[in-house]
Amino acid sequence: DKVPLQVDNVQVCYLSQYLYLGAWFSDSGKMADIISLHEKSNQAVVNKFAIFCAANTQMPFKYKKLVFDAAVMSSLLYSSESWLTSNIKPIEQQYNQLVKCLLGVRKNTSTNLCLFESGISPLSHVISKQRCKFLKSKLDINDTDQPFIGTYKLCQNSNTHA
């Protein structure tokens, strides 16, 4: 239902897309829409990093890479473990642009050459690693993650009914 909800003096309206804690949600249910929204919201980060690299041309690669890893990658790949799709082209274009800014090369330089020279993994590999790590953590059931399992085991070991 898309009718606004009125509670006291507050009106809650329908939105087709919503940013919640840095992750986009859309009523279309399409992952392509989510990635497109994520790409648009990260354009400011891409621009800031390009300005940072242009202003600090004498800064060693090592320190630019630290900024790239800490600030840029965390923003660019936020919630990427939940992107269960292989179509990440918009984000991949931003990523490749950032790698070229990091190296200070022209836009028409081969992306594969830039990735090789910098020692940075392709975006698809980075996201696959994060996704794998995330899914493994969710599929791992530890007693600390599930308190009722610990309680059940205590009852089972003391021969009481759970």
C-alpha positions as CSV (number, residue, x, y, z in Angstrom):
1,D,0.0,0.0,0.0
2,K,1.5,3.4,-1.0
3,V,-1.0,5.6,0.8
4,P,0.7,7.9,3.4
5,L,0.2,6.8,7.0
6,Q,-0.8,9.5,9.5
7,V,0.1,8.9,13.2
8,D,-0.5,11.9,15.5
9,N,1.1,14.8,13.8
10,V,3.6,12.7,11.8
11,Q,3.0,11.5,8.3
12,V,4.9,8.5,6.9
13,C,5.1,8.6,3.1
14,Y,6.0,6.0,0.5
15,L,9.4,6.1,-1.1
16,S,10.5,4.0,-4.1
17,Q,14.1,4.0,-2.8
18,Y,15.7,4.6,0.6
19,L,19.1,4.9,2.1
20,Y,19.3,3.2,5.5
21,L,22.7,3.0,7.4
22,G,24.6,3.5,4.1
23,A,22.8,0.7,2.2
24,W,20.3,1.3,-0.5
25,F,16.8,-0.3,-0.6
26,S,14.5,-0.1,-3.6
27,D,10.9,-1.2,-4.2
28,S,11.9,-2.7,-7.6
29,G,13.7,-5.6,-6.1
30,K,16.4,-5.4,-8.8
31,M,20.0,-5.5,-7.8
32,A,21.0,-3.4,-10.8
33,D,18.9,-0.5,-9.3
34,I,20.7,-0.9,-6.0
35,I,24.1,-0.8,-7.6
36,S,23.1,2.2,-9.7
37,L,22.0,4.1,-6.6
38,H,25.2,3.1,-4.8
39,E,27.3,4.3,-7.7
40,K,25.5,7.7,-7.8
41,S,25.9,8.2,-4.0
42,N,29.7,7.4,-4.2
43,Q,30.5,9.8,-7.0
44,A,31.4,12.5,-4.4
45,V,34.0,10.1,-2.9
46,V,35.5,9.4,-6.3
47,N,35.7,13.2,-7.0
48,K,37.3,13.9,-3.6
49,F,39.9,11.2,-4.1
50,A,40.7,12.5,-7.6
51,I,41.2,16.0,-6.2
52,F,43.3,14.5,-3.3
53,C,45.6,12.8,-5.9
54,A,45.8,15.8,-8.1
55,A,46.8,18.0,-5.1
56,N,49.3,15.6,-3.8
57,T,51.3,14.5,-6.9
58,Q,54.5,14.3,-4.9
59,M,53.1,12.1,-2.2
60,P,54.5,8.6,-2.3
61,F,52.3,5.8,-3.7
62,K,52.4,4.0,-0.3
63,Y,50.6,6.8,1.4
64,K,48.1,7.4,-1.3
65,K,47.3,3.7,-1.2
66,L,46.7,3.9,2.5
67,V,44.1,6.6,1.9
68,F,42.7,4.5,-1.0
69,D,42.3,1.4,1.2
70,A,41.0,3.2,4.3
71,A,38.6,5.8,3.1
72,V,37.8,5.2,-0.5
73,M,37.4,1.4,-0.6
74,S,35.3,1.2,2.6
75,S,32.9,3.7,1.1
76,L,32.9,2.3,-2.4
77,L,32.4,-1.3,-1.3
78,Y,30.0,-0.7,1.7
79,S,27.5,-3.5,1.8
80,S,29.0,-5.2,-1.2
81,E,28.9,-8.6,0.5
82,S,25.2,-8.6,0.0
83,W,25.3,-7.8,-3.7
84,L,24.5,-11.3,-5.0
85,T,25.0,-10.4,-8.6
86,S,27.9,-10.5,-11.0
87,N,26.8,-7.3,-12.8
88,I,28.9,-4.7,-11.0
89,K,29.9,-2.6,-14.0
90,P,29.0,0.9,-12.7
91,I,31.0,0.3,-9.5
92,E,33.8,-1.3,-11.5
93,Q,34.1,1.8,-13.7
94,Q,34.5,3.9,-10.6
95,Y,37.0,1.5,-9.1
96,N,39.1,1.5,-12.2
97,Q,39.0,5.3,-12.4
98,L,40.2,5.4,-8.8
99,V,43.1,3.1,-9.5
100,K,44.2,5.3,-12.4
101,C,44.0,8.4,-10.2
102,L,46.0,6.6,-7.5
103,L,48.8,5.9,-10.1
104,G,48.5,9.3,-11.8
105,V,48.1,7.9,-15.3
106,R,45.9,8.9,-18.2
107,K,42.3,7.8,-18.4
108,N,43.0,5.8,-21.6
109,T,45.7,3.7,-20.0
110,S,44.9,0.0,-19.9
111,T,43.1,-0.9,-16.6
112,N,44.7,-4.4,-16.5
113,L,48.2,-2.7,-16.7
114,C,47.3,-0.3,-13.9
115,L,46.0,-3.2,-11.7
116,F,49.2,-5.2,-12.4
117,E,51.5,-2.3,-11.8
118,S,49.8,-1.3,-8.5
119,G,49.4,-4.8,-7.2
120,I,45.7,-4.2,-6.6
121,S,43.2,-7.0,-7.2
122,P,40.4,-6.5,-9.8
123,L,37.1,-5.4,-8.2
124,S,35.4,-8.7,-8.9
125,H,38.0,-10.6,-6.9
126,V,37.8,-8.1,-4.0
127,I,34.0,-8.4,-3.8
128,S,34.1,-12.2,-4.1
129,K,36.5,-12.4,-1.2
130,Q,34.3,-10.2,0.9
131,R,31.2,-12.1,0.0
132,C,32.9,-15.4,0.8
133,K,34.1,-14.2,4.2
134,F,30.6,-12.8,4.9
135,L,28.7,-15.9,3.9
136,K,31.2,-18.1,5.9
137,S,30.6,-16.0,9.0
138,K,26.8,-16.3,8.6
139,L,26.9,-20.0,8.0
140,D,29.2,-20.6,11.0
141,I,27.0,-21.4,14.0
142,N,28.9,-20.9,17.3
143,D,27.5,-21.3,20.7
144,T,28.1,-17.6,21.4
145,D,26.1,-16.7,18.3
146,Q,23.2,-18.8,19.3
147,P,22.6,-18.6,23.1
148,F,19.8,-21.2,23.0
149,I,22.1,-23.8,21.6
150,G,24.3,-23.4,24.6
151,T,21.3,-23.7,26.9
152,Y,20.0,-26.7,25.1
153,K,23.4,-28.4,25.4
154,L,23.5,-27.7,29.2
155,C,20.0,-29.2,29.6
156,Q,20.9,-32.2,27.4
157,N,24.1,-32.9,29.4
158,S,22.3,-32.7,32.8
159,N,19.5,-35.1,31.6
160,T,16.7,-32.6,31.9
161,H,14.0,-31.9,29.4
162,A,14.5,-28.8,27.2
